[in-house]
Amino acid sequence: MRFVPVMGLLMASPVVLQAVQGQRDVRDALLVWLVAMVLAVGGVVLYRAATATSPGRPPAAPPTPRRRAEDRS
């Protein structure tokens, strides 16, 4: 999750650029950046949940061969 702030800044970069140029209020730019951060964190969490390996069951013991009643000696 170290790259989430970069993803948020990348998604909000047009608004941040407008704030730097003075075309938009800084408060609006920070709000858009915060929303982008939340979306980035949500995307990372969903991606990790979708690609996680399931714990599954531990491997069972190898099956023993079944014997018929006639095979008993």
Biotite code that builds the C-alpha atoms (Angstrom):
import biotite.structure as struc

atoms = struc.array([
    struc.Atom([0.000, 0.000, 0.000], chain_id="A", res_id=1, res_name="MET", atom_name="CA", element="C"),
    struc.Atom([3.013, 2.249, -0.218], chain_id="A", res_id=2, res_name="ARG", atom_name="CA", element="C"),
    struc.Atom([2.020, 3.455, -3.670], chain_id="A", res_id=3, res_name="PHE", atom_name="CA", element="C"),
    struc.Atom([-1.554, 4.468, -2.737], chain_id="A", res_id=4, res_name="VAL", atom_name="CA", element="C"),
    struc.Atom([-0.662, 8.171, -2.143], chain_id="A", res_id=5, res_name="PRO", atom_name="CA", element="C"),
    struc.Atom([0.948, 8.267, -5.576], chain_id="A", res_id=6, res_name="VAL", atom_name="CA", element="C"),
    struc.Atom([-2.150, 6.696, -7.137], chain_id="A", res_id=7, res_name="MET", atom_name="CA", element="C"),
    struc.Atom([-4.359, 9.226, -5.356], chain_id="A", res_id=8, res_name="GLY", atom_name="CA", element="C"),
    struc.Atom([-2.206, 12.119, -6.516], chain_id="A", res_id=9, res_name="LEU", atom_name="CA", element="C"),
    struc.Atom([-2.180, 10.761, -10.056], chain_id="A", res_id=10, res_name="LEU", atom_name="CA", element="C"),
    struc.Atom([-5.978, 10.486, -10.124], chain_id="A", res_id=11, res_name="MET", atom_name="CA", element="C"),
    struc.Atom([-6.375, 13.995, -8.671], chain_id="A", res_id=12, res_name="ALA", atom_name="CA", element="C"),
    struc.Atom([-3.536, 15.580, -10.642], chain_id="A", res_id=13, res_name="SER", atom_name="CA", element="C"),
    struc.Atom([-5.739, 17.759, -12.918], chain_id="A", res_id=14, res_name="PRO", atom_name="CA", element="C"),
    struc.Atom([-7.451, 19.332, -9.909], chain_id="A", res_id=15, res_name="VAL", atom_name="CA", element="C"),
    struc.Atom([-4.167, 19.722, -8.025], chain_id="A", res_id=16, res_name="VAL", atom_name="CA", element="C"),
    struc.Atom([-2.658, 21.395, -11.090], chain_id="A", res_id=17, res_name="LEU", atom_name="CA", element="C"),
    struc.Atom([-5.591, 23.807, -11.239], chain_id="A", res_id=18, res_name="GLN", atom_name="CA", element="C"),
    struc.Atom([-5.091, 24.612, -7.541], chain_id="A", res_id=19, res_name="ALA", atom_name="CA", element="C"),
    struc.Atom([-1.397, 25.314, -8.112], chain_id="A", res_id=20, res_name="VAL", atom_name="CA", element="C"),
    struc.Atom([-2.253, 27.610, -11.021], chain_id="A", res_id=21, res_name="GLN", atom_name="CA", element="C"),
    struc.Atom([-4.861, 29.410, -8.913], chain_id="A", res_id=22, res_name="GLY", atom_name="CA", element="C"),
    struc.Atom([-7.823, 28.385, -11.029], chain_id="A", res_id=23, res_name="GLN", atom_name="CA", element="C"),
    struc.Atom([-9.406, 26.306, -8.263], chain_id="A", res_id=24, res_name="ARG", atom_name="CA", element="C"),
    struc.Atom([-9.674, 26.579, -4.494], chain_id="A", res_id=25, res_name="ASP", atom_name="CA", element="C"),
    struc.Atom([-7.068, 24.563, -2.591], chain_id="A", res_id=26, res_name="VAL", atom_name="CA", element="C"),
    struc.Atom([-9.765, 23.134, -0.312], chain_id="A", res_id=27, res_name="ARG", atom_name="CA", element="C"),
    struc.Atom([-11.538, 21.647, -3.339], chain_id="A", res_id=28, res_name="ASP", atom_name="CA", element="C"),
    struc.Atom([-8.288, 20.175, -4.587], chain_id="A", res_id=29, res_name="ALA", atom_name="CA", element="C"),
    struc.Atom([-7.609, 18.571, -1.206], chain_id="A", res_id=30, res_name="LEU", atom_name="CA", element="C"),
    struc.Atom([-11.117, 17.155, -1.101], chain_id="A", res_id=31, res_name="LEU", atom_name="CA", element="C"),
    struc.Atom([-10.725, 15.643, -4.574], chain_id="A", res_id=32, res_name="VAL", atom_name="CA", element="C"),
    struc.Atom([-7.329, 14.236, -3.571], chain_id="A", res_id=33, res_name="TRP", atom_name="CA", element="C"),
    struc.Atom([-8.857, 12.683, -0.452], chain_id="A", res_id=34, res_name="LEU", atom_name="CA", element="C"),
    struc.Atom([-11.609, 11.055, -2.503], chain_id="A", res_id=35, res_name="VAL", atom_name="CA", element="C"),
    struc.Atom([-8.997, 9.766, -4.932], chain_id="A", res_id=36, res_name="ALA", atom_name="CA", element="C"),
    struc.Atom([-7.020, 8.321, -2.000], chain_id="A", res_id=37, res_name="MET", atom_name="CA", element="C"),
    struc.Atom([-10.107, 6.519, -0.716], chain_id="A", res_id=38, res_name="VAL", atom_name="CA", element="C"),
    struc.Atom([-10.772, 5.122, -4.181], chain_id="A", res_id=39, res_name="LEU", atom_name="CA", element="C"),
    struc.Atom([-7.139, 4.019, -4.504], chain_id="A", res_id=40, res_name="ALA", atom_name="CA", element="C"),
    struc.Atom([-7.191, 2.276, -1.113], chain_id="A", res_id=41, res_name="VAL", atom_name="CA", element="C"),
    struc.Atom([-10.496, 0.619, -2.002], chain_id="A", res_id=42, res_name="GLY", atom_name="CA", element="C"),
    struc.Atom([-9.064, -0.578, -5.284], chain_id="A", res_id=43, res_name="GLY", atom_name="CA", element="C"),
    struc.Atom([-5.990, -2.039, -3.611], chain_id="A", res_id=44, res_name="VAL", atom_name="CA", element="C"),
    struc.Atom([-8.100, -3.801, -0.980], chain_id="A", res_id=45, res_name="VAL", atom_name="CA", element="C"),
    struc.Atom([-10.448, -5.230, -3.606], chain_id="A", res_id=46, res_name="LEU", atom_name="CA", element="C"),
    struc.Atom([-7.532, -6.336, -5.782], chain_id="A", res_id=47, res_name="TYR", atom_name="CA", element="C"),
    struc.Atom([-5.854, -8.095, -2.860], chain_id="A", res_id=48, res_name="ARG", atom_name="CA", element="C"),
    struc.Atom([-9.129, -9.776, -1.895], chain_id="A", res_id=49, res_name="ALA", atom_name="CA", element="C"),
    struc.Atom([-9.717, -10.940, -5.460], chain_id="A", res_id=50, res_name="ALA", atom_name="CA", element="C"),
    struc.Atom([-6.220, -12.316, -5.966], chain_id="A", res_id=51, res_name="THR", atom_name="CA", element="C"),
    struc.Atom([-5.663, -13.850, -2.521], chain_id="A", res_id=52, res_name="ALA", atom_name="CA", element="C"),
    struc.Atom([-5.132, -17.571, -2.431], chain_id="A", res_id=53, res_name="THR", atom_name="CA", element="C"),
    struc.Atom([-7.659, -19.463, -0.411], chain_id="A", res_id=54, res_name="SER", atom_name="CA", element="C"),
    struc.Atom([-6.306, -21.174, 2.698], chain_id="A", res_id=55, res_name="PRO", atom_name="CA", element="C"),
    struc.Atom([-8.088, -24.394, 1.736], chain_id="A", res_id=56, res_name="GLY", atom_name="CA", element="C"),
    struc.Atom([-7.904, -27.603, 3.657], chain_id="A", res_id=57, res_name="ARG", atom_name="CA", element="C"),
    struc.Atom([-4.640, -29.233, 4.619], chain_id="A", res_id=58, res_name="PRO", atom_name="CA", element="C"),
    struc.Atom([-3.738, -32.090, 2.332], chain_id="A", res_id=59, res_name="PRO", atom_name="CA", element="C"),
    struc.Atom([-5.396, -35.326, 3.382], chain_id="A", res_id=60, res_name="ALA", atom_name="CA", element="C"),
    struc.Atom([-3.495, -38.523, 3.956], chain_id="A", res_id=61, res_name="ALA", atom_name="CA", element="C"),
    struc.Atom([-3.076, -40.600, 0.825], chain_id="A", res_id=62, res_name="PRO", atom_name="CA", element="C"),
    struc.Atom([-6.075, -42.863, 0.334], chain_id="A", res_id=63, res_name="PRO", atom_name="CA", element="C"),
    struc.Atom([-5.598, -46.490, 1.279], chain_id="A", res_id=64, res_name="THR", atom_name="CA", element="C"),
    struc.Atom([-6.691, -49.055, -1.245], chain_id="A", res_id=65, res_name="PRO", atom_name="CA", element="C"),
    struc.Atom([-10.102, -50.575, -0.551], chain_id="A", res_id=66, res_name="ARG", atom_name="CA", element="C"),
    struc.Atom([-10.199, -54.307, 0.000], chain_id="A", res_id=67, res_name="ARG", atom_name="CA", element="C"),
    struc.Atom([-12.902, -56.753, -0.816], chain_id="A", res_id=68, res_name="ARG", atom_name="CA", element="C"),
    struc.Atom([-14.075, -59.380, 1.644], chain_id="A", res_id=69, res_name="ALA", atom_name="CA", element="C"),
    struc.Atom([-12.559, -62.122, -0.546], chain_id="A", res_id=70, res_name="GLU", atom_name="CA", element="C"),
    struc.Atom([-9.093, -60.553, -0.359], chain_id="A", res_id=71, res_name="ASP", atom_name="CA", element="C"),
    struc.Atom([-8.691, -61.121, 3.372], chain_id="A", res_id=72, res_name="ARG", atom_name="CA", element="C"),
    struc.Atom([-6.105, -63.725, 4.156], chain_id="A", res_id=73, res_name="SER", atom_name="CA", element="C"),
])
